[in-house]
Amino acid sequence: MKIFVCLKQVPARDWTPELNDSGDWIDAEDAPVEMNEPDAYALEEALRLKEEHGGEVVAVSAGSEAAASTIREALAKGADRGLLIEDDALPSADALTTARVLAAAVKPEAPDLVLTGLQSDDSGFGQTGVVLAELLDLPHATLIVEVKAEGSTLKLKRELEAGWFQRVEVDTPALLTIQSGINKVRYATLMGIKKARKKPLERKTPAELGVAVENVQKIARLYPPTKSKQTVFLDGTAAEQAAQLVEKLRHDARVL
């Protein structure tokens, strides 16, 4: 089974972001970076499927040259080879542009399975995986919390709302977006880090793949949420105050 795992490099989760001068994105020039957490779960699931059924795991990322470190981390954990589509405009590309670049790189390889994280920690649109499935003309399933492969059939468990789950079956080739917490992510071992140095990491540009990096979606403005506090004093008897409180909780706070 040939499995492609799409990885994104994002600012570290414990970093405090600040807006750039134009106010349309964060100033991440000096931000510490790491593998997108949902993608790390997708990588782990790919490695487990390979260990159980054999095959090859390919880590692919669309980003700047710095994203090579994320691919090397995947190689150290057990991926067989890496592919970096390199362009300085890709870290801030919209979901459609990113999916087009990834599709151009993945399609010629004809993988049996493509895995992505549910969403990215920075933009959080949750669109790249499903758009990529459409561009690759693959059946897809989202919010996956369990994967069992039986021949060319994948038996999947999807997380729905309010504690509900759904069981579905998909034939390969297919694309899955993986929910965080599906497994326990492994650490790279010292031996794995040493082996990663000898594993192939291919680099291509969007131009070499015949894709232009042209966003169709634009973020007009970002701003931190405003914090407001208002104290309200309730008058009347205890019963009247209780009734007023219930009304405010029901209609203003909407928690009842």
C-alpha positions as CSV (number, residue, x, y, z in Angstrom):
1,M,0.0,0.0,0.0
2,K,1.4,3.4,-1.1
3,I,0.3,6.1,1.4
4,F,0.9,9.8,0.9
5,V,0.6,11.9,4.0
6,C,0.2,15.7,3.6
7,L,2.0,17.7,6.2
8,K,2.1,21.4,7.0
9,Q,4.6,23.3,9.0
10,V,2.9,25.8,11.4
11,P,3.9,28.2,14.2
12,A,4.4,26.4,17.5
13,R,1.2,26.0,19.5
14,D,2.7,27.7,22.6
15,W,3.9,30.8,20.7
16,T,1.9,34.0,21.2
17,P,1.1,35.4,17.8
18,E,1.1,39.1,16.8
19,L,-0.5,40.7,13.8
20,N,1.7,42.0,10.9
21,D,1.8,45.6,9.9
22,S,-1.0,45.2,7.3
23,G,-3.2,43.4,9.8
24,D,-4.2,40.6,7.4
25,W,-2.0,37.8,8.9
26,I,0.3,37.1,11.8
27,D,3.9,38.1,11.9
28,A,5.5,34.7,11.9
29,E,9.0,35.6,10.7
30,D,10.6,34.8,14.0
31,A,8.1,32.2,15.2
32,P,9.2,28.7,16.3
33,V,7.7,26.1,14.0
34,E,6.5,22.6,14.3
35,M,4.5,19.9,12.4
36,N,0.8,20.7,12.3
37,E,-0.7,18.6,15.2
38,P,-3.6,17.0,13.2
39,D,-1.1,16.1,10.5
40,A,1.1,14.3,13.1
41,Y,-1.9,12.0,13.8
42,A,-2.3,11.4,10.1
43,L,1.3,10.5,9.8
44,E,1.1,8.1,12.8
45,E,-1.9,6.4,11.2
46,A,-0.1,6.0,7.9
47,L,2.9,4.4,9.7
48,R,0.6,2.0,11.6
49,L,-1.1,0.9,8.4
50,K,2.3,0.3,6.8
51,E,3.5,-1.7,9.7
52,E,0.4,-3.9,9.5
53,H,0.0,-4.2,5.8
54,G,3.4,-3.3,4.3
55,G,4.0,-0.7,1.6
56,E,5.5,2.8,1.5
57,V,4.7,6.0,3.3
58,V,5.6,9.3,1.5
59,A,5.6,12.6,3.4
60,V,4.7,15.6,1.2
61,S,4.5,19.2,2.2
62,A,3.8,22.5,0.3
63,G,5.7,25.3,1.9
64,S,9.0,27.3,2.1
65,E,12.4,25.7,2.4
66,A,11.9,25.6,6.2
67,A,9.2,23.0,5.8
68,A,12.0,20.5,4.9
69,S,12.5,20.1,8.7
70,T,8.9,18.9,9.1
71,I,9.5,16.3,6.4
72,R,12.7,15.2,8.0
73,E,10.8,14.7,11.2
74,A,8.4,12.4,9.4
75,L,11.3,10.5,7.9
76,A,12.8,10.1,11.3
77,K,9.5,8.6,12.6
78,G,9.4,6.1,9.8
79,A,8.3,7.6,6.5
80,D,10.2,6.1,3.6
81,R,10.7,9.3,1.5
82,G,9.8,12.9,1.4
83,L,8.6,15.4,-1.2
84,L,8.7,19.2,-0.7
85,I,6.9,21.5,-3.1
86,E,8.9,24.6,-2.3
87,D,7.8,28.2,-2.7
88,D,7.9,31.1,-0.3
89,A,4.3,32.0,-1.1
90,L,2.9,28.6,-0.1
91,P,2.9,29.0,3.7
92,S,0.2,31.7,3.3
93,A,-1.6,30.1,0.3
94,D,-5.4,29.4,0.5
95,A,-6.8,25.9,0.6
96,L,-7.6,25.7,-3.1
97,T,-4.1,26.8,-4.1
98,T,-2.4,24.4,-1.7
99,A,-4.7,21.5,-2.8
100,R,-3.8,22.3,-6.5
101,V,-0.1,22.1,-5.7
102,L,-0.4,18.9,-3.7
103,A,-2.6,17.3,-6.4
104,A,-0.1,18.0,-9.1
105,A,2.6,16.3,-7.0
106,V,0.5,13.4,-5.8
107,K,-1.5,12.4,-8.8
108,P,1.4,11.0,-10.9
109,E,2.3,8.7,-8.1
110,A,-1.2,7.0,-8.0
111,P,-1.2,6.3,-4.3
112,D,-3.6,3.8,-2.7
113,L,-4.3,6.2,0.1
114,V,-3.9,9.9,0.9
115,L,-4.1,11.1,4.5
116,T,-4.3,14.6,5.8
117,G,-5.0,16.2,9.1
118,L,-8.5,17.5,9.7
119,Q,-7.3,21.1,9.6
120,S,-4.3,23.2,10.2
121,D,-3.5,24.9,13.5
122,D,-2.8,28.3,11.9
123,S,-5.6,29.0,9.4
124,G,-8.0,26.2,10.5
125,F,-10.2,26.1,7.4
126,G,-10.5,22.4,7.3
127,Q,-10.8,22.5,3.5
128,T,-7.5,21.4,1.9
129,G,-8.2,17.6,2.4
130,V,-11.6,17.6,0.8
131,V,-10.6,19.9,-2.1
132,L,-7.6,17.7,-2.7
133,A,-9.9,14.6,-2.9
134,E,-12.0,16.4,-5.5
135,L,-8.9,17.4,-7.6
136,L,-7.6,13.8,-7.4
137,D,-11.1,12.4,-8.2
138,L,-10.9,10.2,-5.1
139,P,-13.7,9.1,-2.7
140,H,-13.1,10.7,0.7
141,A,-14.2,10.5,4.3
142,T,-13.6,13.1,7.0
143,L,-13.3,13.2,10.8
144,I,-11.8,9.7,10.9
145,V,-11.2,8.2,14.3
146,E,-10.6,4.6,13.3
147,V,-9.2,2.9,10.2
148,K,-9.2,-0.8,9.4
149,A,-7.9,-2.0,6.1
150,E,-9.2,-5.3,4.7
151,G,-7.8,-5.8,1.2
152,S,-8.9,-2.9,-0.9
153,T,-11.6,-1.9,1.5
154,L,-11.2,0.6,4.3
155,K,-13.6,0.2,7.3
156,L,-13.8,3.6,8.9
157,K,-15.3,5.2,12.0
158,R,-16.3,8.9,11.7
159,E,-16.9,11.3,14.5
160,L,-20.1,13.2,14.3
161,E,-21.6,15.8,16.6
162,A,-23.0,15.4,20.1
163,G,-21.1,12.1,20.8
164,W,-22.4,10.3,17.7
165,F,-20.3,8.2,15.4
166,Q,-20.8,6.7,11.9
167,R,-19.4,3.5,10.4
168,V,-18.6,3.7,6.6
169,E,-16.7,1.7,4.1
170,V,-14.5,3.1,1.3
171,D,-12.6,1.3,-1.5
172,T,-9.1,2.4,-2.2
173,P,-7.7,4.5,-3.7
174,A,-9.2,7.1,-1.3
175,L,-8.5,10.1,0.8
176,L,-9.1,10.5,4.5
177,T,-8.9,13.5,6.8
178,I,-7.8,12.3,10.2
179,Q,-9.2,13.6,13.5
180,S,-6.7,14.4,16.3
181,G,-6.6,11.8,19.0
182,I,-7.1,8.8,16.7
183,N,-3.9,7.3,18.1
184,K,-0.8,8.0,20.2
185,V,1.8,9.8,18.2
186,R,5.3,8.3,18.4
187,Y,8.5,10.1,19.0
188,A,11.5,10.0,16.6
189,T,14.2,7.7,18.0
190,L,17.9,8.4,17.7
191,M,18.2,5.5,15.3
192,G,15.3,6.9,13.2
193,I,17.0,10.3,13.1
194,K,20.2,8.7,11.8
195,K,18.3,6.7,9.2
196,A,16.4,9.8,8.0
197,R,19.6,11.4,6.8
198,K,19.9,8.7,4.1
199,K,16.3,8.7,3.0
200,P,15.4,10.6,-0.2
201,L,13.8,14.1,0.1
202,E,12.9,15.3,-3.4
203,R,12.3,19.0,-4.0
204,K,10.1,20.5,-6.7
205,T,8.6,23.9,-7.4
206,P,5.0,24.7,-8.3
207,A,6.3,25.9,-11.7
208,E,7.9,22.5,-12.3
209,L,4.5,20.9,-11.6
210,G,2.7,23.3,-13.9
211,V,0.8,25.1,-11.1
212,A,0.6,28.8,-10.4
213,V,0.5,30.0,-6.8
214,E,-2.4,32.4,-7.2
215,N,-4.8,32.7,-4.2
216,V,-8.5,32.9,-5.0
217,Q,-9.3,33.7,-1.3
218,K,-8.0,36.8,0.5
219,I,-8.1,37.6,4.2
220,A,-9.1,41.2,4.5
221,R,-8.4,41.7,8.2
222,L,-7.5,39.9,11.4
223,Y,-8.0,41.3,14.8
224,P,-7.8,40.0,18.4
225,P,-11.2,39.4,20.0
226,T,-12.4,42.4,22.0
227,K,-12.7,41.9,25.8
228,S,-15.6,43.6,27.4
229,K,-17.0,43.4,30.9
230,Q,-20.3,44.9,32.2
231,T,-21.7,44.6,35.7
232,V,-25.4,44.6,36.1
233,F,-27.2,45.1,39.4
234,L,-30.5,43.4,39.9
235,D,-33.2,45.2,41.9
236,G,-36.3,43.9,43.7
237,T,-36.9,41.0,46.0
238,A,-34.9,37.8,45.9
239,A,-37.6,36.1,43.8
240,E,-37.7,39.1,41.4
241,Q,-33.9,39.1,41.1
242,A,-34.0,35.3,40.4
243,A,-36.5,35.8,37.7
244,Q,-34.4,38.6,36.1
245,L,-31.3,36.5,36.3
246,V,-33.1,33.6,34.5
247,E,-34.2,35.9,31.8
248,K,-30.7,37.3,31.3
249,L,-29.2,33.8,31.2
250,R,-31.8,32.7,28.7
251,H,-31.9,35.7,26.4
252,D,-28.6,37.5,26.8
253,A,-26.1,34.8,27.7
254,R,-28.2,32.1,26.0
255,V,-27.0,29.4,28.3
256,L,-30.4,28.1,29.3
